[in-house]
């Protein structure tokens, strides 16, 4: 019997090992890797699942640097800044043959950021009724704080048109304060001026000490147990009449503006909501009015209850958005547009235009749904794809934070956005 030399077995073993290494590397090369698509400007992460290739190690990924992403511990992560189809070279080795580097090509598609498809053309500063494309405000509101942001929508920015929304905030005599918000109709040629006039004129009307004194005297009777229900009801009607006078004065001011500029009052079409507020000994009195589809919401201290403080021009007011410029709103039903509310305290008082309401709440019934509002404030707290956060605790830059947040992407929702929060 022929004796086989021992080196033969050693050689055979090495050949088999090399064959096994070669086979494992080829299997890795042949594996069909599909990297999930990335979006330009958005956080991205993809992990290579290597359980089926325990002896293969990815050392580096060639051409990855141009994407702006990083590779570490079998994970690609970061924020790609430019949309493109990238061809990446996986540089890998077998753990039993670390000196030999092989390559495998994969593709990564970075989609364009939809925001980048929209132009941002500045509005014409020389045009009549010019207004800034975006504004923000922070400050005091009674013994609370307020932050407001108003931003031109992408549809207007794309064509170099104006922001149609507007707002005004004022401290008034006798410790009253007022916040008003208006959404100018995009189809009206001077709507941006209509919304501006609507907000400043309603605030100006209630800057009269005499009017505020009448309102407060009636409010004190409404919430006094010393008077009969009949007397209290009469005082409630008195307050609504005074609020009505303010709203009518806005309409008249807009009508006068139209005559002065030789155009129709319809050219100034704008919605209007406002909250006239004072803290009295028995609580915060909040007087509200609304025409159009912009909501006013009050959230209690423990976030267990949300109230809508104005009727929306949907549902019973269906048939198209109403505007403060429309004479027909001054009818027998206008009293239902006013609310008198009194609470011991509250956590948030919020006013917004439909540029916020439509994408974030979708339907009117969600405006009094606490879960919807929890989702909304989680969004404000950074739970969104942009990680844009509005910090109500460390609020030094809260006005700029809110302005940044209003730049959120929502497909099909590109209207002007105005959001005011008293907190």
C-alpha positions as CSV (number, residue, x, y, z in Angstrom):
1,X,0.0,0.0,0.0
2,X,1.4,3.4,-1.1
3,X,2.0,5.9,1.7
4,X,0.7,9.4,0.9
5,X,3.0,12.2,2.1
6,X,1.6,14.4,4.9
7,X,2.3,17.6,2.9
8,X,-0.3,16.4,0.4
9,X,-3.0,16.7,3.0
10,X,-1.8,20.1,4.1
11,X,-1.8,21.3,0.5
12,X,-5.3,19.8,-0.1
13,X,-6.6,21.6,3.0
14,X,-5.2,24.9,1.9
15,X,-6.8,24.4,-1.5
16,X,-10.1,23.7,0.1
17,X,-9.8,26.7,2.3
18,X,-9.1,28.9,-0.6
19,X,-12.0,27.5,-2.5
20,X,-14.3,28.1,0.4
21,X,-13.0,31.7,0.8
22,X,-13.4,32.3,-2.9
23,X,-17.0,30.8,-2.8
24,X,-18.0,33.0,0.1
25,X,-16.7,36.1,-1.5
26,X,-18.4,35.3,-4.8
27,X,-21.7,34.7,-3.0
28,X,-21.4,38.1,-1.3
29,X,-20.7,39.6,-4.7
30,X,-23.7,37.9,-6.3
31,X,-26.0,39.0,-3.4
32,X,-28.6,41.5,-4.6
33,X,-28.3,44.5,-2.3
34,X,-31.0,47.1,-2.6
35,X,-30.3,50.2,-0.7
36,X,-33.5,52.0,0.3
37,X,-33.9,55.4,-1.4
38,X,-32.7,58.5,0.4
39,X,-34.2,62.0,0.2
40,X,-32.0,65.1,-0.2
41,X,-31.8,67.1,3.0
42,X,-33.5,64.4,5.1
43,X,-31.8,62.1,7.7
44,X,-30.9,58.7,6.2
45,X,-29.9,55.3,7.6
46,X,-29.3,51.9,6.1
47,X,-27.7,48.9,7.7
48,X,-26.1,46.0,5.8
49,X,-27.5,42.7,7.2
50,X,-24.4,40.5,7.3
51,X,-25.9,37.5,9.1
52,X,-25.7,35.4,5.9
53,X,-22.0,36.4,5.4
54,X,-20.3,35.9,8.8
55,X,-16.9,35.8,7.3
56,X,-17.2,38.9,5.1
57,X,-16.3,42.3,6.4
58,X,-17.0,45.6,4.6
59,X,-13.9,47.8,5.1
60,X,-15.0,51.0,3.3
61,X,-17.4,52.3,0.7
62,X,-15.9,54.1,-2.2
63,X,-17.6,57.2,-3.7
64,X,-19.7,57.6,-0.5
65,X,-18.1,60.9,0.5
66,X,-19.7,62.7,-2.4
67,X,-23.2,61.8,-1.1
68,X,-22.5,63.5,2.3
69,X,-23.1,60.2,4.1
70,X,-20.9,58.3,6.5
71,X,-20.1,54.5,6.7
72,X,-19.5,52.9,10.1
73,X,-20.1,49.5,11.6
74,X,-22.0,48.2,8.5
75,X,-24.2,51.3,8.6
76,X,-24.7,54.2,6.2
77,X,-26.1,57.3,7.8
78,X,-26.2,61.1,7.6
79,X,-28.0,63.7,5.6
80,X,-27.5,63.6,1.8
81,X,-27.6,67.1,0.4
82,X,-27.9,66.5,-3.4
83,X,-30.2,64.4,-5.4
84,X,-28.5,61.9,-7.7
85,X,-28.0,58.2,-8.6
86,X,-24.8,57.3,-6.8
87,X,-22.7,54.2,-7.7
88,X,-21.0,53.0,-4.6
89,X,-18.1,50.6,-4.3
90,X,-18.2,48.3,-1.3
91,X,-14.6,47.4,-0.4
92,X,-14.6,44.1,1.5
93,X,-12.4,41.2,2.6
94,X,-12.8,37.7,3.9
95,X,-11.8,37.4,7.6
96,X,-9.4,34.5,6.6
97,X,-7.8,36.6,3.9
98,X,-7.7,40.1,5.2
99,X,-4.9,41.1,2.9
100,X,-7.0,40.8,-0.3
101,X,-9.6,43.5,-0.9
102,X,-12.5,42.9,-3.3
103,X,-15.1,45.2,-4.6
104,X,-18.9,45.1,-5.1
105,X,-20.9,47.9,-6.7
106,X,-24.3,49.0,-5.3
107,X,-26.5,52.0,-6.2
108,X,-28.0,54.6,-4.0
109,X,-30.8,56.9,-5.3
110,X,-31.1,60.2,-3.5
111,X,-34.5,61.8,-4.4
112,X,-34.9,65.5,-4.8
113,X,-36.3,67.4,-1.9
114,X,-39.7,68.5,-3.0
115,X,-39.1,71.9,-1.5
116,X,-36.2,72.4,-4.0
117,X,-38.7,72.2,-6.9
118,X,-40.4,75.4,-5.6
119,X,-38.9,78.8,-6.4
120,X,-38.7,81.5,-3.7
121,X,-39.0,84.7,-5.6
122,X,-39.1,87.8,-3.4
123,X,-42.2,90.0,-3.6
124,X,-42.0,93.4,-5.2
125,X,-41.0,96.0,-2.6
126,X,-42.1,98.8,-4.9
127,X,-45.6,97.5,-5.4
128,X,-48.7,99.0,-3.7
129,X,-49.5,97.5,-0.3
130,X,-46.1,95.8,0.0
131,X,-45.7,93.5,3.0
132,X,-42.8,91.3,4.2
133,X,-42.8,87.7,3.0
134,X,-42.4,86.4,6.6
135,X,-42.7,88.0,10.0
136,X,-42.6,86.7,13.6
137,X,-43.2,88.1,17.1
138,X,-42.7,87.1,20.7
139,X,-43.6,88.9,23.8
140,X,-46.0,89.2,26.7
141,X,-49.8,88.7,26.6
142,X,-51.3,89.6,30.0
143,X,-49.4,87.5,32.5
144,X,-48.6,84.9,29.8
145,X,-46.4,84.8,26.7
146,X,-47.2,84.9,23.1
147,X,-45.4,83.8,19.9
148,X,-46.7,84.4,16.4
149,X,-45.2,83.5,13.0
150,X,-46.6,84.3,9.6
151,X,-45.0,82.9,6.4
152,X,-45.8,83.3,2.7
153,X,-46.9,80.0,1.2
154,X,-44.9,78.2,-1.4
155,X,-47.6,78.8,-4.1
156,X,-47.2,82.5,-3.6
157,X,-43.4,82.4,-3.3
158,X,-43.1,80.4,-6.5
159,X,-44.7,83.2,-8.4
160,X,-43.2,86.1,-6.5
161,X,-46.6,87.0,-5.0
162,X,-47.3,88.5,-1.6
163,X,-48.2,86.9,1.7
164,X,-51.9,87.4,2.1
165,X,-52.1,86.5,5.8
166,X,-51.7,89.1,8.5
167,X,-51.9,89.5,12.3
168,X,-51.8,92.1,15.0
169,X,-51.1,92.0,18.8
170,X,-51.7,94.9,21.1
171,X,-51.7,95.6,24.8
172,X,-54.8,97.7,25.5
173,X,-55.9,100.1,28.3
174,X,-57.1,98.6,31.6
175,X,-55.0,95.5,31.3
176,X,-56.8,94.1,28.3
177,X,-54.9,92.5,25.4
178,X,-56.0,91.5,21.8
179,X,-54.7,89.2,19.1
180,X,-56.2,89.2,15.6
181,X,-55.5,87.1,12.6
182,X,-56.7,87.4,9.0
183,X,-56.3,85.4,5.8
184,X,-56.6,87.4,2.6
185,X,-58.4,85.7,-0.3
186,X,-55.8,84.7,-2.9
187,X,-58.3,85.6,-5.7
188,X,-58.7,89.2,-4.5
189,X,-56.1,91.6,-6.0
190,X,-55.6,93.6,-2.8
191,X,-56.3,90.8,-0.2
192,X,-52.9,91.4,1.5
193,X,-54.1,95.0,2.3
194,X,-57.5,93.7,3.3
195,X,-56.0,91.3,5.9
196,X,-53.7,94.1,7.2
197,X,-56.5,96.6,7.6
198,X,-58.8,94.0,9.2
199,X,-56.3,93.1,12.0
200,X,-55.1,96.6,12.8
201,X,-58.6,98.2,12.7
202,X,-60.2,95.7,15.0
203,X,-57.4,96.1,17.5
204,X,-57.6,99.9,17.1
205,X,-61.4,99.9,17.8
206,X,-60.9,98.1,21.1
207,X,-58.1,100.4,22.2
208,X,-60.8,102.9,23.4
209,X,-60.9,103.1,27.2
210,X,-64.6,103.9,27.0
211,X,-65.5,100.8,25.0
212,X,-63.4,98.5,27.2
213,X,-65.0,100.0,30.4
214,X,-68.5,99.2,29.0
215,X,-67.4,95.7,28.2
216,X,-65.9,95.1,31.6
217,X,-68.8,96.5,33.5
218,X,-71.1,94.1,31.7
219,X,-68.7,91.2,32.1
220,X,-68.5,91.7,35.9
221,X,-72.3,91.5,36.0
222,X,-72.4,88.3,33.8
223,X,-70.2,86.5,36.3
224,X,-71.7,87.9,39.4
225,X,-74.1,85.8,41.5
226,X,-75.7,89.0,42.9
227,X,-77.7,89.6,39.7
228,X,-80.6,87.7,38.2
229,X,-80.2,85.5,35.1
230,X,-82.3,88.0,33.1
231,X,-79.9,90.8,34.0
232,X,-76.9,88.6,33.2
233,X,-78.3,87.6,29.9
234,X,-79.0,91.3,29.0
235,X,-75.3,92.1,29.9
236,X,-74.2,89.2,27.7
237,X,-76.2,90.8,24.8
238,X,-74.6,94.2,25.6
239,X,-71.1,92.7,25.3
240,X,-72.0,91.0,22.0
241,X,-73.4,94.3,20.7
242,X,-70.1,96.1,21.5
243,X,-68.1,93.3,19.8
244,X,-70.5,93.6,16.9
245,X,-69.8,97.3,16.7
246,X,-66.1,96.6,16.4
247,X,-66.6,94.0,13.6
248,X,-68.9,96.4,11.7
249,X,-66.3,99.2,12.0
250,X,-63.8,96.9,10.3
251,X,-66.2,96.3,7.4
252,X,-66.8,100.1,7.1
253,X,-63.0,100.8,7.2
254,X,-62.5,98.3,4.4
255,X,-65.4,99.8,2.4
256,X,-63.8,103.2,2.8
257,X,-60.4,101.9,1.7
258,X,-62.0,100.4,-1.5
259,X,-63.6,103.7,-2.4
260,X,-60.4,105.6,-1.8
261,X,-58.5,103.3,-4.2
262,X,-61.3,103.1,-6.8
263,X,-61.8,99.4,-6.5
264,X,-64.4,97.0,-5.2
265,X,-64.5,95.9,-1.6
266,X,-64.3,92.4,-2.9
267,X,-60.8,93.2,-3.9
268,X,-60.0,93.3,-0.2
269,X,-61.6,90.0,0.7
270,X,-60.2,88.7,4.0
271,X,-61.3,86.4,6.9
272,X,-61.0,87.6,10.5
273,X,-60.7,86.0,13.9
274,X,-59.7,87.8,17.1
275,X,-59.5,87.2,20.9
276,X,-60.0,90.1,23.3
277,X,-58.7,88.9,26.7
278,X,-58.4,90.1,30.3
279,X,-57.6,88.4,33.5
280,X,-60.1,89.4,36.2
281,X,-60.5,88.3,39.8
282,X,-62.8,85.4,38.8
283,X,-60.7,84.2,35.8
284,X,-59.6,84.9,32.2
285,X,-62.4,86.4,30.1
286,X,-61.9,85.6,26.4
287,X,-64.1,87.3,23.9
288,X,-63.9,85.9,20.4
289,X,-65.2,86.3,16.9
290,X,-64.7,84.5,13.7
291,X,-65.6,84.8,10.0
292,X,-64.0,82.4,7.6
293,X,-62.2,79.1,8.1
294,X,-59.6,80.0,10.7
295,X,-60.0,78.5,14.2
296,X,-59.4,79.8,17.7
297,X,-58.8,77.1,20.2
298,X,-58.5,77.1,24.0
299,X,-56.7,74.2,25.8
300,X,-57.1,73.7,29.6
301,X,-54.3,73.4,32.0
302,X,-53.9,69.6,32.0
303,X,-54.5,69.3,28.3
304,X,-57.7,67.2,28.9
305,X,-60.1,69.5,27.2
306,X,-60.0,71.6,24.0
307,X,-62.6,74.1,23.0
308,X,-63.2,75.7,19.6
309,X,-64.1,79.3,20.4
310,X,-65.5,80.4,17.0
311,X,-67.8,78.9,14.4
312,X,-66.0,77.8,11.2
313,X,-67.4,78.6,7.8
314,X,-67.8,74.9,7.1
315,X,-70.8,72.8,8.2
316,X,-73.7,75.1,9.1
317,X,-71.8,77.9,7.4
318,X,-71.1,75.8,4.3
319,X,-71.2,77.2,0.8
320,X,-67.8,78.8,0.6
321,X,-65.6,80.8,2.9
322,X,-67.1,84.0,4.2
323,X,-65.1,87.2,4.5
324,X,-65.4,90.3,6.7
325,X,-65.8,92.3,3.5
326,X,-69.2,90.6,2.8
327,X,-72.2,92.7,3.9
328,X,-74.3,89.5,4.0
329,X,-72.6,88.3,7.2
330,X,-74.2,91.1,9.1
331,X,-77.5,89.3,9.4
332,X,-79.6,87.8,12.2
333,X,-77.2,84.9,12.6
334,X,-74.1,87.0,13.2
335,X,-74.5,86.8,17.0
336,X,-73.6,83.1,16.7
337,X,-70.1,84.1,15.5
338,X,-69.3,85.6,19.0
339,X,-68.3,83.7,22.1
340,X,-67.9,84.9,25.7
341,X,-65.7,82.4,27.6
342,X,-64.4,82.5,31.2
343,X,-61.8,80.0,32.7
344,X,-59.8,80.0,35.8
345,X,-56.6,79.3,33.8
346,X,-55.5,77.7,30.5
347,X,-52.3,76.2,29.0
348,X,-52.7,77.4,25.4
349,X,-54.8,79.8,23.4
350,X,-54.2,79.3,19.7
351,X,-55.2,81.1,16.5
352,X,-54.3,79.9,13.1
353,X,-55.1,80.3,9.4
354,X,-56.1,77.4,7.1
355,X,-52.5,77.1,5.9
356,X,-51.8,75.4,9.3
357,X,-55.3,74.0,9.9
358,X,-55.7,72.2,6.6
359,X,-52.5,70.1,6.7
360,X,-52.3,69.5,10.4
361,X,-56.0,68.9,11.3
362,X,-57.6,68.1,8.0
363,X,-61.2,68.3,9.3
364,X,-63.1,70.6,11.7
365,X,-64.1,67.8,14.1
366,X,-60.4,67.2,15.0
367,X,-60.2,70.8,16.3
368,X,-61.8,69.7,19.5
369,X,-60.0,66.3,19.7
370,X,-57.4,66.2,22.4
371,X,-55.5,63.4,20.7
372,X,-55.2,65.5,17.6
373,X,-53.8,68.4,19.6
374,X,-51.4,66.2,21.4
375,X,-50.1,65.1,18.0
376,X,-49.9,68.7,16.9
377,X,-47.8,69.8,20.0
378,X,-45.6,66.7,19.6
379,X,-45.0,68.0,16.1
380,X,-44.1,71.4,17.4
381,X,-41.8,69.6,19.9
382,X,-39.7,68.2,17.0
383,X,-41.6,65.0,16.1
384,X,-41.5,65.8,12.4
385,X,-39.4,64.9,9.4
386,X,-37.4,68.2,9.6
387,X,-36.8,67.8,13.4
388,X,-37.9,71.4,13.7
389,X,-38.6,72.2,17.3
390,X,-40.4,75.0,19.1
391,X,-39.2,75.2,22.6
392,X,-41.8,76.7,25.0
393,X,-39.4,76.3,28.0
394,X,-36.1,77.7,26.8
395,X,-37.9,80.2,24.6
396,X,-35.2,82.8,23.8
397,X,-35.4,82.1,20.1
398,X,-39.0,80.8,20.0
399,X,-40.2,83.3,17.4
400,X,-37.5,82.2,14.9
401,X,-38.1,78.5,15.8
402,X,-41.8,78.8,15.1
403,X,-41.1,80.6,11.8
404,X,-38.8,77.7,10.8
405,X,-41.4,75.1,11.8
406,X,-44.0,76.7,9.5
407,X,-41.8,75.8,6.6
408,X,-42.9,72.1,6.9
409,X,-43.7,70.1,3.8
410,X,-47.2,68.9,3.2
411,X,-48.1,67.7,-0.3
412,X,-50.8,69.8,-1.8
413,X,-50.8,72.3,1.1
414,X,-48.8,75.4,0.0
415,X,-51.0,78.3,1.3
416,X,-49.8,81.1,3.6
417,X,-49.3,80.0,7.2
418,X,-50.0,82.0,10.3
419,X,-49.9,80.6,13.8
420,X,-50.3,82.4,17.1
421,X,-49.9,80.7,20.5
422,X,-50.5,82.2,23.9
423,X,-48.8,80.0,26.5
